[in-house]
Amino acid sequence: MAHEIESLFFVGPTPWHGLGIELKAPPTAEEAIIASGLDWAVATKPVFAQFDGKVIEAPEHRAVVRDRDDRVLGIVGRKYTPLQNRQAFDWFDPVIQTGQASYHTAGSLRDGQIVWVLAQVDGVIEVGGEDVVEKYLLLTNSHDGSRNVQALYTPIRVVCANTLRVAIDGCQTAFRFRHTTSIAERLVEAQKALGIVNDQFGKLGESYRQLARTQVAREKIAEYLLKVFPPNPQAKSDAQKQVVRARVIDLFGGAGRGADLATARGTAWGLYNAVTEYVDHERGLKDQAGAKVIPIGRAAGRLESVWLGDGAKVKERAFIEAVRLAA
């Protein structure tokens, strides 16, 4: 499947792919893990190879195997220790128990190779007027050894559901707290963590509002887009990227969702959001003329690209360059 989504639940509007189990209210941890289809575990098993009629063990490697269907999710080193899905929910539980956050969506990509848990944090970032950004924390983990556990800030602009993924203060991880035997201690740690998170979201809000106050001169738009979507030095033509830049200009000029808001019209905030809308909602699709526009690789489905892959890198670059415009 192009979306590479195996299972998920969601609370709120139906996702763009139209898949998953809809829950009417935020679930408990146990409800979430069942609804998301993540109520399974993995174990590492020996790896064997057949060579010249003989079966030989590969002692430096292990296979990560899912208990539900004996599916091999990946081959890893012998020292690899998996993080079980329930441990991921355990990581979030103290935060949820504070009442200041709730499970929003969780699921599995690539037949279980990648799993995620997304929690919505109370409150919003007010950019101005109707332009608000909701606050989320994203925990992702791989069972194929392709990436480490990551905990990320993931703001989402309400008007168009753009995932405004950025690196805050150069820190890719959101927060972490100790697993202790005392529930009281875990709740204290969660309160501290939420304080840190909201402080960082506060700083991010200041940056967003600065972008919204900055009008962008016409000649600066082309310079900005060349930095965000630079030509490929190995490509024979820049035509493909030119199509992309032209589409972003269209979105910025009024075709984009939320482009007519006062905070976005002609501003660095509107230009940044034109890029995020293109990446989140159009990248990998065909333009009106039927030309293919930078397809998302088969190895990274759209959801993974938006949050973690090449799409996320484009959006981080777009944010950094927008901040420079506003400086």
Residue pairs with C-beta under 8 A, 6 or more apart in sequence:
1 301
2 301
2 302
3 17
3 19
3 301
3 302
3 303
4 109
4 110
4 301
4 303
4 304
5 17
5 19
5 20
5 107
5 108
5 109
5 301
5 303
6 37
6 107
6 108
6 109
6 110
6 111
6 112
7 20
7 36
7 37
7 38
7 107
7 108
8 15
8 19
8 20
8 21
8 36
8 37
8 105
8 106
8 107
8 108
9 20
9 21
9 22
9 23
9 27
9 32
9 35
9 36
9 105
9 106
9 107
10 20
10 21
10 22
10 23
10 104
10 105
11 22
11 23
11 24
11 25
11 26
11 27
11 102
11 103
11 104
11 105
12 104
13 161
14 20
14 22
15 105
16 161
16 281
16 302
17 302
17 303
20 105
20 107
21 35
21 36
23 31
23 35
26 102
26 103
26 104
26 120
27 35
27 103
28 103
29 89
29 90
29 92
29 93
29 96
29 103
32 89
32 103
32 106
32 117
33 39
33 85
33 86
33 89
33 106
35 106
36 105
36 106
36 107
36 108
36 117
37 107
37 108
38 85
38 89
38 106
38 107
38 108
38 115
39 85
40 66
40 67
40 68
40 85
40 112
41 66
41 67
41 84
41 85
41 86
42 64
42 65
42 66
42 67
42 73
42 82
42 84
42 143
43 64
43 65
43 67
43 82
44 62
44 63
44 64
44 65
44 76
44 80
44 82
45 62
45 63
45 65
46 57
46 58
46 62
46 63
47 57
47 58
47 61
47 62
47 63
47 75
48 55
48 56
48 57
48 58
49 55
49 56
49 58
50 56
59 78
60 77
60 78
61 75
61 76
61 77
61 78
62 75
62 76
62 77
62 78
62 80
63 72
63 74
63 75
63 76
64 72
64 73
64 74
64 75
64 76
64 80
64 82
64 143
64 144
64 145
65 71
65 72
65 73
66 73
66 112
66 143
71 111
71 112
73 111
73 112
73 113
73 143
73 144
74 113
74 142
74 143
74 144
74 145
74 146
75 145
76 144
76 145
77 145
80 145
82 143
83 141
83 149
85 115
85 141
88 115
88 117
88 139
88 141
88 149
89 106
89 117
90 179
91 139
91 151
91 179
92 101
92 103
92 117
92 119
92 137
92 139
93 186
94 177
94 183
94 186
94 187
94 189
94 190
95 101
95 119
95 137
95 190
95 193
95 194
96 102
96 103
96 119
97 187
97 190
98 187
98 190
98 191
98 194
100 121
100 122
100 194
101 119
101 120
101 121
101 122
101 137
101 194
102 119
102 120
103 117
103 118
103 119
104 118
104 119
104 120
104 136
105 116
105 118
106 115
106 116
106 117
106 118
107 115
107 116
108 114
108 115
109 115
109 116
109 301
109 303
109 304
110 144
110 301
112 143
113 142
113 143
113 144
113 146
114 140
114 141
114 142
114 143
114 144
114 146
114 147
114 304
115 140
115 141
115 142
115 143
116 138
116 139
116 140
116 141
116 307
117 138
117 139
118 136
118 137
118 138
118 139
118 154
119 136
119 137
120 134
120 135
120 136
121 135
121 136
121 137
121 194
121 197
121 198
121 201
122 135
123 135
123 198
123 201
124 132
124 133
124 134
124 135
124 158
125 132
125 133
125 134
125 135
125 155
125 201
125 204
125 205
125 208
126 132
126 205
127 133
127 205
127 208
127 209
127 212
127 263
127 269
128 209
128 212
128 261
128 262
128 263
129 261
129 262
129 263
130 159
130 261
131 157
131 159
131 212
131 258
131 261
131 263
131 264
131 269
132 157
132 158
132 159
133 155
133 156
133 157
133 158
133 164
133 205
133 208
134 155
134 156
134 158
135 153
135 155
135 197
135 198
135 201
136 153
136 154
136 155
136 156
137 151
137 152
137 153
137 154
137 174
137 175
137 197
138 150
138 151
138 152
138 153
138 154
138 174
138 307
139 149
139 150
139 151
139 152
140 147
140 149
140 150
140 152
140 307
140 308
141 149
141 150
142 148
147 308
150 172
150 173
150 308
151 173
151 174
151 175
151 176
152 165
152 172
152 173
152 174
152 307
153 166
153 168
153 174
153 197
153 200
153 201
153 204
154 163
154 164
154 165
154 307
155 163
155 164
155 165
155 166
155 201
155 204
156 162
156 163
156 164
157 164
157 258
157 273
157 276
159 257
159 258
159 261
160 256
160 257
160 258
160 273
160 277
160 281
161 280
161 281
162 273
162 276
162 277
162 280
162 281
163 276
163 280
163 306
163 307
163 315
164 273
164 276
164 315
164 319
165 306
165 307
165 312
165 315
165 316
166 204
166 315
166 316
166 319
167 316
168 200
168 203
168 204
169 200
169 203
174 197
174 200
175 193
175 196
175 197
176 193
177 186
177 189
177 190
177 192
177 193
178 185
178 186
178 189
179 186
180 186
180 189
207 323
208 269
210 323
210 326
211 267
211 268
211 269
211 272
211 322
211 323
211 325
211 326
212 263
212 264
212 267
212 268
212 269
212 270
213 267
213 326
214 267
214 268
214 269
214 325
214 326
215 266
215 267
216 224
216 266
216 267
216 268
216 271
216 325
220 325
221 249
221 252
221 271
222 245
224 271
224 321
224 322
224 325
225 245
225 248
225 249
226 245
227 317
227 321
228 275
228 314
228 317
228 318
228 321
229 241
229 244
229 245
229 248
229 314
230 241
231 238
231 241
232 238
232 241
240 293
240 294
241 294
243 287
243 291
243 293
244 278
244 293
244 294
247 278
247 282
247 287
247 293
248 271
248 274
248 275
248 278
249 274
250 256
251 259
251 274
251 277
251 278
252 259
252 270
252 271
252 274
253 259
254 260
256 264
256 270
256 273
256 274
256 277
257 277
258 264
258 273
259 265
259 270
259 273
259 274
261 270
263 269
263 270
264 270
264 273
268 322
268 323
268 325
268 326
269 322
271 322
271 325
272 318
272 319
272 322
275 314
275 315
275 318
276 315
276 318
279 305
279 306
279 311
279 314
279 315
280 306
280 311
282 293
283 293
283 294
283 296
283 302
283 305
283 311
284 293
284 294
284 295
284 296
284 302
284 305
285 293
286 292
286 293
287 293
296 302
296 305
296 310
296 311
297 305
297 310
300 308
300 309
300 310
302 311
305 311
305 312
306 312
